[in-house]
Amino acid sequence: MLAGKRVLLIIGGGIAAYKALELIRGLRKAGASVVPVLTRAGAEFVTPMSVAALAAAKVHTDLFDLTDEAEMGHIQLSRAADLLVVAPATADLMAKMAQGRADDLASTLLLATDKRVLVAPAMNVRMWQHPATRRNLAVLRGDGVLVVGPDDGEMACGEYGPGRMAEPAAVLAAIGAAFGGGPLAGRHVLVTSGPTHEPIDPVRYIANRSSGAQGSALAAAVRDLGARVTFVTGPAAVPPPQGVDVVRVETAAEMLAAVQAALPADAAVMAAAVADWRVANRAGQKMKKDGSGKAPALEFAENPDILAWVAKARTGPGWWSALPPRRRMWWPMPRPSGRARAATGLWRMTYRPRRRSWAAQRMR
Ligand SMILES: Cc1cc2nc3c(=O)[nH]c(=O)nc-3n(C[C@H](O)[C@H](O)[C@H](O)COP(=O)(O)O)c2cc1C
């Protein structure tokens, strides 16, 4: 999928620059050629020598390098690539891209290109969460820039949270997906995640301890396989992954409606912990103590079983059965027990390769 592709890799000035070295190795192993560009700050973290040695190519650093301009100008450099990848993408580079600035080689290439751009952000958690970075990210997404990561975890600075650059394998997968590759390219996958909140009154609700971590991880994995992902999530503690279509809901009823609206899909992964019951006698106003010492009696009604609904739609004359058999790639697992029963169900992902590619393997 990457064989013969030319990737222009811009390495920004962040601690994660070392991951770019592994990315170069992965790209070359996959048959791609790498045109490396180091920002001035990037060169503080990895040496041009290491980058050039791994890429087996000259490292470009300076916009006003006359030799380069004579051999290949910056416009041509940006156009000759099949894809531009910024890894690590610093807060600074993302800001420049969002503003359309071109005051060094990297930003000029990014502005001059007519190719797709993929960024792998890496920065301190506060920098990532800063409203300015959020704004810049939204602008970049709006401009069609592809984003992979960042991951959650411990930072080099000792803080914890989102901001770690995605691992080179994930960036490689995203690059493959950008070229229209990946086994799920062209597929639409629905993923549900997180808990639901069932209101008691306007300020109280019944919930469960689902963090949404499992659903987020599954959605990211499916995205990395090249699928378009609709991610229907309850109020989760873990943020949704980048690069998926997020639909936020609160209650089980809202989740069912969102799932129905997201169909048709080629596959569904139901990882949400949907409440089994909702409060039937939910109060329209905040319930108050009346001094009698009597606690209010809550009545419950059963919530819709979203998994059962999807499974029924799958076997009925609906969207799923209308799909050709090779597109039906997911089978339900037995209903989980114990704590896991909180989830409406998790479907096992089993990729069934196309007959043609399977046959091709046998012939070899
Ligand atoms: C030790 C050190 C680590 C840094 N790590 C990051 C980082 O991970 N992400 C980031 O956005 N900026 C980081 N910076 C700041 C950038 O290096 C700085 O904003 C620089 O101007 C980025 O230049 P560039 O975007 O042209 O590569 C770091 C700076 C230092 C001194």
The ligand as an SDF file (V2000), in Angstrom:
LIG
                    3D

 31 33  0  0  0  0  0  0  0  0999 V2000
   13.0010   20.6040   25.9230 C   0  0  0  0  0  0  0  0  0  0  0  0
   11.9190   21.1400   25.0710 C   0  0  0  0  0  0  0  0  0  0  0  0
   10.8780   20.3250   24.7010 C   0  0  0  0  0  0  0  0  0  0  0  0
    9.8340   20.7930   23.9190 C   0  0  0  0  0  0  0  0  0  0  0  0
    8.8310   19.9510   23.5720 N   0  0  0  0  0  0  0  0  0  0  0  0
    7.8100   20.4150   22.8320 C   0  0  0  0  0  0  0  0  0  0  0  0
    6.7570   19.5470   22.4550 C   0  0  0  0  0  0  0  0  0  0  0  0
    6.7290   18.3600   22.7760 O   0  0  0  0  0  0  0  0  0  0  0  0
    5.7410   20.0620   21.7250 N   0  0  0  0  0  0  0  0  0  0  0  0
    5.7160   21.3760   21.3520 C   0  0  0  0  0  0  0  0  0  0  0  0
    4.7510   21.7800   20.7200 O   0  0  0  0  0  0  0  0  0  0  0  0
    6.7170   22.2060   21.6600 N   0  0  0  0  0  0  0  0  0  0  0  0
    7.7650   21.7620   22.3880 C   0  0  0  0  0  0  0  0  0  0  0  0
    8.7820   22.5990   22.7220 N   0  0  0  0  0  0  0  0  0  0  0  0
    8.7530   23.9780   22.2250 C   0  0  0  0  0  0  0  0  0  0  0  0
    9.1480   24.0210   20.7680 C   0  0  0  0  0  0  0  0  0  0  0  0
   10.4330   23.4750   20.5890 O   0  0  0  0  0  0  0  0  0  0  0  0
    9.0950   25.4650   20.2850 C   0  0  0  0  0  0  0  0  0  0  0  0
    7.7590   25.9150   20.3160 O   0  0  0  0  0  0  0  0  0  0  0  0
    9.6650   25.6200   18.9130 C   0  0  0  0  0  0  0  0  0  0  0  0
    9.5520   26.9810   18.5220 O   0  0  0  0  0  0  0  0  0  0  0  0
    8.9390   24.7640   17.9070 C   0  0  0  0  0  0  0  0  0  0  0  0
    9.4800   24.9870   16.6210 O   0  0  0  0  0  0  0  0  0  0  0  0
    8.9360   24.2270   15.3360 P   0  0  0  0  0  0  0  0  0  0  0  0
    7.4610   24.2330   15.4560 O   0  0  0  0  0  0  0  0  0  0  0  0
    9.4150   25.0530   14.1900 O   0  0  0  0  0  0  0  0  0  0  0  0
    9.5370   22.8990   15.3190 O   0  0  0  0  0  0  0  0  0  0  0  0
    9.8370   22.1360   23.4860 C   0  0  0  0  0  0  0  0  0  0  0  0
   10.9070   22.9610   23.8390 C   0  0  0  0  0  0  0  0  0  0  0  0
   11.9310   22.4740   24.6050 C   0  0  0  0  0  0  0  0  0  0  0  0
   13.0630   23.3840   24.9620 C   0  0  0  0  0  0  0  0  0  0  0  0
  1  2  1  0
  2  3  1  0
  2 30  2  0
  3  4  2  0
  4  5  1  0
  4 28  1  0
  5  6  2  0
  6  7  1  0
  6 13  1  0
  7  8  2  0
  7  9  1  0
  9 10  1  0
 10 11  2  0
 10 12  1  0
 12 13  2  0
 13 14  1  0
 14 15  1  0
 14 28  1  0
 15 16  1  0
 16 17  1  0
 16 18  1  0
 18 19  1  0
 18 20  1  0
 20 21  1  0
 20 22  1  0
 22 23  1  0
 23 24  1  0
 24 25  2  0
 24 26  1  0
 24 27  1  0
 28 29  2  0
 29 30  1  0
 30 31  1  0
M  END
$$$$
